[in-house]
Amino acid sequence: MVRIRLMRRGKNKKPTYRIVVADARSPRDGKFIEIIGNYNPVEQPKVLNIKSDRARYWLSVGAQPSDTVAYLFGKVGIDAKPGTPFVAEAAQPVEAQG
């Protein structure tokens, strides 16, 4: 599963975060697929930059945002939990003709 989550950067007691798309099994600061933004909670006012087109793309192909990233997406107007995933209906049995 692909997740959109925060990757911690910065110094001790002065964290900054990258918003990354990564495989859910990789470590927090490990390999990632793409950087789609950054977040600096230390600066006043807090700095949040997100590539909204890339975030919407990854959400459209099924990437699941972490709770914190979903909250940050809400701050910039990106619907982080769009509907329910598509589930195909069961096929109806067809009688043989003839």
C-alpha positions, 0 to 999 in steps of 0.5 A: 500500500502507498501512503502519504506521510511526514518524513522528519528532517532538521536538527534536534528540537527544530524539526521540519518535515517533508510530505512524501509518498512512500510504501507503507512498509518502508521506515519513516525516514527511509526510501520514498517515491516522491516529495510532494511538499514540506511543513515547518511547525517551528517557524511562526507563522507555520510554513506549509507548502504542498504541490496540490496537483501531485497530492490530488493525483496520488489520492486519485490512484489510491494512496492513503494519507496519514492522519496528520497529513489528512489534517494538513491537506484540509488546511489547504483545501484538499479533500484527503478522504474522497469517498469510498474505494471502488468495489465491483459488483458481483456478476449476475449468472447468465443462463445458457441458451439453446 
